[in-house]
């Protein structure tokens, strides 16, 4: 058996996985190229923060590339990668050929493709089941790696830890496809991963079969080892137990384009909620309570006695049900600012205001789309006018706080922290006014796909 990684040097583009087809732009967007240490492999986004691939591809210096080819795509950095210790110690090829990388930042711009689990395994995984194999491997002898390709084939010789694909006239896998998925389509149209491309028969790619290790067994180790819940619809015993990630699974047609990578595959379709083994998370957990939000700095009615007034605008917010927030945004005198956040506290740092009266309105949108606002009005006095009125008095520049600063009843304010950068400037010159540094209307930050 030969391993399926391929050297990264000398990659050639080819017009045609082995016996398969080039993907249309943004088709199979959860399938990624895993590069590093002089080779390329294939991986799958099985959770917004986790890439699953093959242990024999190694774990050092990995970069994850979202795209359709080696030469075009969007790189994502990894926090760390790990390989199954069973593979390292036992030296078995297919049975424990499991590895994963945790991304530095979760990927929400494209749908992820989870591993089939629980009741889904008995329903969809069986000898003869039709699968779609996808990868960046060779398609012509030992050439052609670096372009994403796909094909329908069948699984056979199914065992607990592995199964075979291809042979004869059926498409198979080749060098560079290592770590790539074996997707099965469910009755609801969504795709789920059941395999990790591991080895091929023979020294070159031809009509020989390839072998996948079991993604079902791999995901049990990944979740236990990483502490990340990568079985979002089940617990590790296979019981139906959906969380807020149990949905947004791709149900797109494999031969159709999903749009452009420049706009993060905006035409890719997905099913909102999964209910393959029970009620969906939406059915059991939807709530319409608005999020809690408070502008902590500045406070409502606050007066700054010297201009320009410089401070970090700080907003705290939380979802009533404890789910992640969709967005925290800010408007100045009714005009939205470009910078938005998804984590609290949200800090627009280095804001600077000349004399005048201003109104800030913060809005939080929660996971379910409920929204709430917090509004404050503050005043910055003309320091020159203050000097003439209070001749001989020394102005210390401190603000007098007026009005209610306690916020919403029952909401515990969070201590502000410095995070993000919206309008700070370099040098010793005073900061530009907020409305100049941030811009009144700009391109909003990318929203999470749900």
Secondary structure, DSSP 8 states (H G I E B T S, - for coil): -EE--EESTT-------TT-EE--TTTTTTEEEEEETTEEEEEEEEETTEEEE-GGG-SSS-EEEEEEETTEEEEEEEEEEEE-HHHHHH--SSTT--EEEEESS---SS----B--THHHHHH--TT-EEEEEES--SBTTB-TTB-EEEEEEEES--SSEEEE-BTTB----TT-TT-EEEEE-TTS-EEEEEEEEEESSSS-SS--EEEEEHHHHHHHHHHHH-----TTB-TTS-B---TTSEEEE---TTS----GGGT-TT--EEEE--SSS--HHHHH------EEEEEES-TT-EESSSSEEEEEEEEEE-TTS---SEEEEEETTEE-S--BSSSSEEEEEEEE-SEEEEEEEEEE-TTS-EEEEEEEEEE--HHHHHHHTTT------EE--S--S-STT-----------SS---SSS----HHHHT-SS---------
